[in-house]
Amino acid sequence: MCSLYQEAAISEVSILSWQRARTCCRSIEAERQRYGISLMRLRLELLSHLQAATFRRASGVIFLTKTAQQTVDAQIGPLPGATAVIPHGIAARFFRDPQHANTASSPGRDRPFRWCYVSIIDVYKHQDRVVEAVASLRDNGIRASLQLIGPAYAPSLRRLRRVLDRVDPDGAYVDYVGALPYEVMPECYRHADAFVFASSCENMPNILLEAMASGLPIVCSNRSVMPEVLGDAGILCDPEDVHGITEAMRLMIQDSPMRLRYAERAFKRAMQYSWKRCATDTLSFVVSCVARKRP
């Protein structure tokens, strides 16, 4: 039987989880508002209502993260069907022991410290803030470069190009290469010294998992599900605070032992995410849902 202290602790955790979920709900609405009056905003609003109706009718719902489950519970109430949290896995091709990665390298005379950010260019990914952070590093004498990889939402790409034209018009240290084939992504991670992920809204950030598995030290957004996925295996910061991003990147660049510690933690954490376990757990959950529906 739980003691009074244990019961109080459990109640406090429940309240904190509920408060976090309510915060996520408000954040989701704020993220949709980033699109202003647009077809994308309308599409997201419609999807929100359709998904809520689907969840209520489902015999079972699989969530990819605990944060996602708490957010849905707070937004539409407890679901009548069964629920489970089953995260995605990571392809074996991405795993690279941090000891063999570039975590011991530092910016020198031959080249700058190489940051990589893989994701669609979009309003909630904040690549423009990361570019400004890299520019701030260089203004303070720290040689750093940034490679941006991914397709683009046109309005966000225009905004990014305006920032690039202002801080790096000659493309001296920021390289936007666009979308690349999935097969070459492991090599892209291997050419980087560290990874930055400044998204403020995710469900299951597979790209973040890939960077973790690739043995890279990571500077990451402190919003949405990112703290749950990355945990203490990287430096978390506000993805809209250029100064905060700059300081996190500076610390990672200047402290080689810290980079290796974070990379090792991230690599170890990434090993928990298995496609085999995902498939096994998903099949077991589906079978249990079917069994419940049988007369």
Sequence and secondary structure as in RCSB ss.txt:
>XXXX:A:sequence
MCSLYQEAAISEVSILSWQRARTCCRSIEAERQRYGISLMRLRLELLSHLQAATFRRASGVIFLTKTAQQTVDAQ
IGPLPGATAVIPHGIAARFFRDPQHANTASSPGRDRPFRWCYVSIIDVYKHQDRVVEAVASLRDNGIRASLQLIG
PAYAPSLRRLRRVLDRVDPDGAYVDYVGALPYEVMPECYRHADAFVFASSCENMPNILLEAMASGLPIVCSNRSV
MPEVLGDAGILCDPEDVHGITEAMRLMIQDSPMRLRYAERAFKRAMQYSWKRCATDTLSFVVSCVARKRP
>XXXX:A:secstr
   HHHHHHHHHHHHHHHHHHHHHHHHHHHHHHTT SSHHHHHHHHHHHHHHHHHHH SEEEESSHHHHHHHHHH
H   SSEEEE      GGG   GGGTTTT    SS  EEEEEES B TTT HHHHHHHHHHHHHTT  EEEEEES
 B HHHHHHHHHHHHHH TT SSEEEEE   GGGHHHHHHT SEEEE  S  SS HHHHHHHHTT  EEEE STT
HHHHHTTSSEEE TT HHHHHHHHHHHHH HHHHHHHHHHHHHHHTT  HHHHHHHHHHHHHHHHHHH  
